[in-house]
Amino acid sequence: MKSTLDKFDILIKGGRIIDGTGSPSFKADIAINGEYIFQIGALNVENPEHVIDATNHVIAPGFIDVHTHDDRLLLSNPEVTPKLSQGVTTVVVGNCGASLSPWTSNFPPPPPLDLIIPMENNSYRFPTFSSYAIALENKPASVNSLSLIGHSTLRCGAVKDLERPASVQEIKKMKQLLRESLISGAGGFSTGLFYKPNKPAPPSEVEALASELKAFKAVYSTHMRNEADKLLDSLDETFETAKLAGCPVVISHHKCQGKDNWGKSKVSLKRIENAHKHQQISFDVYPYVAGSTVLLEEMISQSYKIIVTWSKSVPEAKGRELTDIANEWDVSLEEAMRNLQPGGGIYFSMKDEDVERILSHPLAMIGSDGIPHDEHPHPRLWGTFPRVLGYYTREKKLFDLETAVHKMTGIPSKNFNLHKRGTLKDGSFADIVIFDPDTIRDCASFENPTETSDGVNTVIVNGTIAWSNGTGTGSRTGHLLKNEFCNKN
């Protein structure tokens, strides 16, 4: 029997609902009023403002990209086109120890901070998280965002010598900056212990900062110290640091890097499972065998190729393979990379079997880790979520659609404490994506990395249509999401 409702803003009819909980899909309609889902069921709505026919389509919660570097993109491209076009309605920014705020240093940002903080444009300098929050509120984006505060960002402003551990006074200053950010709503803290600004920090320094998170029910996310030969040691360090700090931890872009470590995911996932029995641990993963970061000589290997994504000194090198450049210049790979720095690269350092095993794990969340300001970015920036749904779900049958959506919605919502988001139910925020399960696919490639994906029909953010029929609507209804402490005060 159909329920007849009074007038509502949007009625979505005839679709197959995958609600984000991992439960089986079902046929139903959705009535949206204002920012919220009013009712899900067999509905008759009298004179709705807008009707969306979702016949033969899936209706799912908007995807949550748990690992992004979109801090500046939210302001420079408020439509956040690379993400909105994939069905993403919420992004977690400030990962890998690199956040746009609070930037208090007078020196040029070192790698990898230069990926998000432009050296030449002071309009994106925010000395406090609250100033960044105000900028987002004054110029809202089309998607929601949750901000992490980066350890490298804090170190650059507080530690006089980045080659050593922070002193007691420097840690005190960083703790103050982090606490002020959390009070203003930041959702957590991140480290990039693999990178120079962060690498000298011992576990005790990280623990001292992460201990601030407990009172705010905020999250610690980490690009671990090593994802290659010392992967297992880095996992143990991560577990111990989070346990001592008393906070949940998210392992960033879990991978087994380098030929000598291919297959190690069998061991690493088992170690994560065992630790998860005693503390709150999760991880994110992107659906590619190649990663991307700044040009680092220590990441050069003869066993995999490297594509240059940008180079300050040789701009025309973008999109080219490092070996081709080295051969053309008649120099070693190391010398070629030194000549290209500062710059960015794509490293084909992983094995398909490891990526699939990690993607399939019940604790896995999906995160793009795209770098939006690269001139020739990794295709994960534009293609991550449709790639999971098209290639890994429909074609490879790695898991079913309900599981795939759960990894993109319900699991991230729980791990990042995103209130009333990540599942479709009465009273939840109306963050919704409607897609064709038969045609959704990533179109971005390593050769043409900024192609828009196919199959995403409509994206709704906080009750407003933000993407429809292949284009953004110009809506700016995204919210800056805040930690649980701020939500209650």
N, C-alpha and C positions, 0 to 999 in steps of 0.2 A: 504494500500500500504506500502510495506517495504522500509525503508531507507537503502541505501548502504553506508557504511562508509569505510574509509581507515583502515589500520592495527591498532589494539588496543591490550592492554595487556591482558584483561580478558573480555570474553563475557559470561554473564549468560542468559541462554535461557529457555523459556517454563514455568517459574514459575508464581506463584500468588503473586503479590506485595502488601504488606501492608506497606504504606509509612511512618507511624509514626505520621500522622496528626490526626488520628481518622476517616478519610474518608473511604468509602468502598474500598475493595480490587479490583484489576484489573489485567488482564493478560498482561505481557509485558516482553521485554528483557532489559538487562542493559549492556552498554558498559563502561568499566573502562579504563582510561588512566592515568598512573602514580598513584598519590594519590587520584585522583578525579573520580567521576561519570561524564562521558562525555555526555551520552545521555540515556534516557529511552524511549522505544517505541517498535514498530515492526521493528527489525533491521536485516540487513545483514552486517556482518563484514568480510572483506576479510582477510583470514589468521590470525586470532587472535592468540596470544601467548598461550592462555589457554581458553578452552571452558568448562563451567560448565552446565550440564543438570539439571535444577531444576524442571523438570516435576513432578507434584503432590506434590511439596514442596512450602512453603512460603518463599518469599524473604523479609526481614525486615531490618530496620536500626539495627546496632549492639546495644545491650542492654547497658544501662547506669546504673550502680549500684551506687546509690546516697548515700549509707551509708555503708562504709567499714572501716576496720582497716588494710588495706593492705599496709600501709606505708613501712614497712620493707619487706613484701613479694615481692614487686616490684623489690627489689635488691637481696633477698635471693633465690627467684625462679622467674627469669625474664619471664618465660613462663606464670606465674600467672595461673597455671593449673586449680585451682578450679573455676576461673571465666571464662577463655577462653573456657573451655569445656561446659559452659552453654550458650555461645553466647554473653557474655559480652565483649564489646570492649573499654569501658571507666569506670574507677572507681573513685569515690570521696573519698579521704582518709583524715585522721586527725579528724574524728568525735568524739563526746562525750567529747570534751575538751582535748583529748589525741592525740598529733601529735609527730612524730619522731623528728621534728625540730620546732623551734630552742631550743635545749637542752643545757642549760648553767649551770646547777647545778652540784656540785661535789658529791652529795649524791645519793644513790641508788634510782631509780624511784619507788615511792609508787604505790599501786594499784589505778586505773587500768592502769597506765602508764607502769607498768611492763609487760603488755600484748603485747606491741609492742617494748619497749626499753629493750633489754636484759641486765641484771645486770652484766653478765660475759663477754660480748663481746663489747669492745670499738670501733670496726670497724663500728658500727652502731650509733655512736654519732655524731650529726651534730649541731654545735653551731649556725649556721645560716641557714635560708631557702635556701639561694643561694648555700651553700655547699651541701645541699641535692639535689638541682636541678642539680648541676654539676655532682654529682654521678649518677643520673638518665640519664643524657645526655651521660655520658661516658659508661654507661652500660644500654642501653635502654631495656625496658620491651616489651612484646608482645602486651600490651594493653595501651591505653592512660590513663592519670591520671590527676586529678585536686586536689590540696592540700588545705585543711583548716588548720589553725593554732589554736592549742588547748589552751584554757585558763589554764587548769591544767599545761600544759607544760610551759607556760609563768610564772605562779605563782611559780612553783618550782625553777625557776631561778632568780626571782625578789623579792619574798616575804620571809622575814626572818622567820616568824612564820606563817605556813599554817593554824593555828587554828583561825586566826582572819582576818578581812578585810584588804586589802592592804592600805598602807599609800599613801599620795599624791605623794611622791617621787617614791614609788614602782609602782604606776599606771603609772607614767610618764615613768619609765623604760620599763614596759610592752608595753605601747603604742609605744615606739620607736622600740622595737623588732618586734611588729606587723606591723608597718609602713614599716620597712626595708623589711619584708617578702612580703608585698603587692607590694612594688616597684619591688621586684625580681620576682613577678608573682603569688604569692599565691592567691587562688581563694576565700578566705573568712576566717571566724573565727568561732570556735565552743566552746560550753561550755558543761560541764558535771556536772551540779549543784547538781546532786544527790550524787556525789562522794566526799570523804573527801578533796582532794586537792582544790576542787572548791566550796564546800558547804558553807564555811564562807563568800564567796563573796556576798555582797548585790547587789541589782539591779543597784545601782548607779555605782558600779565598772564595771559591765558588760556593761552598757550603755556607759561609758567613752571609753571602748575599742571598742565596736561595732560602735561607731561614726566615727572611722577611715575608715570604709568600704565604706562610701558614695562616696568619691572621686574616688574610684576604681571600682565602680559598682559591688562590691563584696557582698558575701552572709553571713548571720549569721545563723548558724545551732545550735540547742540546744537540748541536752538531759536534759529535764526540771527537776526542783527541785523535783517534785513528780509526779508519774504516777498512784497513788493509791488513798488514801482517800482525798488528797489535789490536785487532778488532775485539777479541775476547777480553783482553786486559781493559780496554776502554769501556766495554759493557760493565765489567765489575766496578770500575771507578764510578760510572754513572749510577749504578744501583746504590752504592755506598753513600755517595754524596747526597742523593735524594732522601735516603733513609735517615741520615743524620740531620738533614735540614727539615724533615717532616713534611715533605711536599710531594705531590704527584709529579711524574716525569714523563715527557714524551721524547723518544729517540728520533731524531730527524733523519729523514731519507735513509732508512736502514738499507745497507748494501754490503756486498763482499767485493772489494775493489782489487783489481789486479789478478792476473792469471794464476798466481800461486795461491790465491784465496778462493778461487771458484769452487763452489760446492760447500763452502764453510757455513752457509746459511742453515744447514741441518743442525749444526752445533749451536750457532748463535741464537736461533729461534728457540731451541730447547732451553738454553740458558735464560732467555727472556721469560719463558713460561715458568720456570722454577722460581725466578725472582718475583714474578707476578702473583704467586701464591701468598706472598708476605707483604707486598706493597703495591701501590697503584702505578702501573707502568703500561705505556702504550707506545706505538711507533707509527710513523707515516712512511709512505713509499710512493715513488712515481713510476709509471709503467713504461720505462725505457731502459735499454742496456747502456745508455750513455748519460753521464752527468755533465754539469757545466759550472764553472767557477772562473776565477781570475787565472791568468797565465802563471803557472808555478813550475819551476824546473824540476822540483822533486816529484812531480806527477808525470814526467816524461817516461814512456816505456816503448820498447820496440815491439811489444806484443799487441798494441792497439793504436788506432789512429786518433789524431787530435785535429779538430777544426777550429780555426781562429774565429771568434765571434766579434771581436773589435780590437783595435790597436791604436793607441794614441799617437805613436811615432810613425806607424805605417798604415793609415786608414784603409788603403786599397787592399789590405790583406784579409779583410773580413770575408768569411765564407770559404776561405781556402784551407787546404790541409797543410799542416806544419811541415810534413815531409817534402811536399812540393816546393814550399818556400825555401827550405834548407837546401834542397838540391839546386834550385835556381840561383841561390846565393853562393853555393859551393861551401857551405859551412855545416857544422854539426847541428843536431836538433837543439842542443842546449844553447849554442850561440845564436841560432835563429830566434829562439824564444826570448833570450835576453835582449835582442835587438827590437823585438816586438813589444816589449813591456814599456808602460803598463798596458794590459790588455786582458781579454777574456778568451776562454776556450771551451770546447765541448770534447769530453774525454770518453771514448768508447771502452770503458774499463770493466764492464760487468758481463755476466753470463746469463742467457735467457732462463736457464733452469733456476738460478737463484732468484731472479726477478719474479718468476711465476710462483715459486715457493713462498716468497715473502708476501706477495700480493694476496695469496690464498689464505694466509694465516688469519685466524679469527680476531686477533688484536690489531690487524692492519687497518690504518686509515689512508685515504688518498690525499696526497699533497703534491702540487705541481712543481714547487721550487723554481718557477720561471723567473727570469731576470728581465724585467720589462724594458730596461733602458739600454740593453745590448742592441747594437746595430743589426746584428744577424743572430737573433736569439735561438736558443734551444726550442724545438717545436713544442715542448711540454708547456710552454707559456700559453699557447693557444689550443692545445689538443688533448691535454691529460684526461679529462673526464669523459668526453666522447670516445677516446681510445680505450678506456677501461670497459665502457658499455658496448662498443662495437667490436673491437678486435679481441679483447680478452674474454668478454662475456658471450657475445653472439657467435663469433667465429671460432675461437679456441675452446669455448665452453669450460673455461677455468672455474667458473661458478655461475649461479643463476642470477637473474636480474635483481631479485629481492636482496641477495647477499651483496651484490655490487652497490646498490643504492644505500644499503645499511652502512657500508664502509665510508660513504660520502656524506652521510647525514646523521643518523642516529648515534653511531659510535663517536664521531667528532663532537656532537652536541653534548654528550655525556662527559667526555674527557676534558672539554674546555668550559663546562658549566654554562652552556648557552641556553638561557631560560626561554622556554616555549618555542624553541627552534629545533629543526632537525627531524621532526616527525609531523605527520599530518593528523591532527585530531581537533575536535571542537575546542575553541579558545586559544589555539596556537597562533603565532604570527603567520600571516599569509605569505610566506616565502615558498614559492612553488615553481617547478619547471615542468613543462609539458613537452614530451619528446616522442619521436617515432622509433620504437625499438627495432624496426626492420631496416631503417636507413641511417640511424645515428652513427657517425664515424668521425674520426679526426682527419682533417685534410692538410694540416700543417705537416711539413716534412723537413728534413735537415737541409734540403736544397731551397725550399720555399716555406720558411718557418712561421709566416704570419697569415696563413690561409685560415679563413673562418670554417668551423666544423659544420657538417651537415646534420640534419635531423632534429635540431632544437627548434621547436615551434614557438613557444611562448615562455617568457620568464616573468614572474611576478615577485616584486620585492615590497614587503610590508603593505600588501593589498593593492599595489599599483602596478600596472603592466609596464615593464621596463624594457622588454625585448619582444618583438613580434615580427614574424615573417622575414627574418634575416637582417633586421636592423634595430638599433636602439630607438627608444621613443623620446629620449631626452628627459626622462623622469629622474629625479634626484631624491629618492625616498629612503636611501640607506641610512642606517643609524650607526653611531659609534657605540659598540657594545662595551659594557663595563663589568668588572669583577663583582662577585657576589656581595662583598662588603658594601660597595657603592650602590648596588641595586637595592639594598635594604635601608640605605641612609639618605 
